[in-house]
Amino acid sequence: MKTLLATAALAIAGVATVQAADIAPVTGHWTRLGEHSSALVYYIDEPDGFHVVVTTQQGARDKAAVERFETVLAAGQSAAVSIPRTAGEAPARIEFSNAGGHLHIAEPPASVAAE
């Protein structure tokens, strides 16, 4: 039921694109990680912490590799997702922090995402 509510909320809430974001529960946030990769993030506020879900897409849309990551963050905790890139390139990294009443998302610099 929570997944259904989260999916519906994503459809209604829309998504935002910025270099850093503070999002409210059940609000979708999309970020570009490179020419052919992106991530969609949302979370649900539960008694044990923020249940964060990150879905990444890598590659052209019709052949994209899709992966889903989940974690629970208590107040003050952080986690990161690192997406590998081609040989010799630094991975794209997104960091998430439970900042009390909202989730803070630190995205890769624009120069990394634009490559």
N, C-alpha and C positions, 0 to 999 in steps of 0.2 A: 504494500500500500504506500509506503514512504517513497519507493522508487517511482510509482505512478504519479504521486503528488509532485515530486521533484521534476519529473519530465514535463508535466503540465505547467509548472511554474516557469521552467526554462522557456517554453513556447510563449508564454504570456509576457514574461519579464524582458525578453530580448537579451542581447549581449552587448558588452562594451569592449573597446579596444584602446588601451593606454599602456604606458611603460610601468606603472605601478597602480595598484587598485586596492580599494577597501570595499568589500562587498558584503551585503546583508545575507542572512540565510536564504537558501533556495533562490538565489539570483545567479543566473548564468554569466560567466565571464569568458570571452574568447580572446586568445592571443595568438599572433603569428610568430612561429619559431624559426622560420626560414622560408625559402621560395616554395617548397612543397611540404611544409609541416606546420601543424597548429595544435593548440590544446584548448579544451573546453573544461572549465572548473566550476563546481558548485559545492555547497556544503549544507548540511542539516545540523541545527543546534540541538543536541541531545544532552541529558543530564551528565553523561560521562565525558562530554567534550564535543568539539566540532567533528562531524563525520564528513571528511573531505573526499570528493571524487574528482579525479582528473582523467579525461579521455584524450589521448593524443592520436593524431593522424599523421602518417609520414608517407610521402610519395604522391603521385598524381591521383586524383580522386577515384578514378575507375580501378586503380590497382593499389589503393592505399592500405598500408599496414595500420590497423587500429589497435591500440592498447589502452587498458583501463587500470588505473592505480587508485587504491583507497587507503586512507589512514584515519586515525582518530587523534586529534590534537587537544590536549587539556590547555587551560589558560596559560599563556606564556610559552608554550611549546612551538617549535618550528619543524618543518620537513621540506625536502626538496625533491624535485624530479629532474633528472638529467637525461637529455635526449642526444644520443650519439649522432655525429655528422660524418662527413667524408674524412678520409685519412688526412691528418695534418691540421684539421680544423677543431677548434675547441667545441665541446658539446654545448647545446643550448640548455640553460638551466633556469628553472622557475622555482622560487622559494615561497612557502606559505607559512604564515604565522597566525596563531590564535591571539588576536589583540583585544580580547575581552568581548565586546559586543559585536565584533565583525572579524572577517578574515582578511588579512593583509596579504597581497600577492606582489612579489617583486619579480619582474620579468627580465628577460635578457635585454641588453642594450639594443637600441634601434639598428645599429650597425651590424650586429650579429643576426637579428631577425630578418634584415633586408637581404642578406647574402643568398 
